[in-house]
């Protein structure tokens, strides 16, 4: 991952200066362990990763939610559900009336020992953002591994049966698309229509919304670009598609990202690049006063152009 650092101008970048607004979302990476190993993964997650958040750090997350008043907890990984403390964290946050978002790869719901996980998520009103990079089997399996598409469809059917994504239901099932190569996503609204038609007609699947996400030129995807001699061209694509209007909506303005050890970053991508908050030193969650973050500068580098290219890109999809 660190071979990307010199290429992304992490010291001095011409990406526009941006500053924090009010903290609204705590995004927490529960560890890099995952039952999948995807080509585009900016976390380099996989079945052999051992980094996982401890019970003590989960306690700190719950304490921060209590004292900060932050109303949204965004859980990611790896597969966040593989952390043994996942259910305790979800239950604790929901008891505080905090919205919980589970960034789910879908196939984890089929893993041995997790047969009741979908029911648990439904019972606690957890919003699901589910990775499904295409509605075509060959594209998904090519990016995520053989059999992943079939497993994802089975998991989506289970979620639909619980009410997730169904018309009139409060259980949110949002799908996440990312390109299969070094290009930008198509318009989100148009692609959502295609997803709805194909998934319903072919598989009987319903969902709430589709989010499009730009592939970041870091970690596995960045290394693949370098190996194919496409890194420079992809960065030019992101720069040329930069839109100043998107700067007002980038997720880092209202979010902090916490790694599996409890250290804070401006976003999940900066976390993977080990770019600390603009203090230029690692800051632990136990040190953070949410109220004092507003107006604070955000650490930027060239990969940030991925969030402002085209329609814009964030954990909540495109901006326009």
Secondary structure, 3 states (H helix, E strand, C coil): CHHHHHHHCCCCCCCCCCECCCCCEEEEECECECCCCCCCCCCCCECCCCCECCHHHHHHHHHHHHHHCCCEEEEECCCHHHCCCHHHHHHHHHHCCCEEEEEECCHHHHCCCCCCHHHHHHHCCCEEEEECCCCCHHHHHHHHCCCHHHHHHHHHHHHHHCCCCCCCCCCCEEEEEECCCCCCCCCHHHHHHHHHHHHHHHHCCCCCEEEEECCCCCHHHHHHHHHCCCHHHHHHHHHHCECHHHHHCCHHHCEEEECCCCEEECCHHHHHHCCCCCCCCCEEHHHCCHHHCCCCECCCCHHHHHHHECCCCCCCCCCC
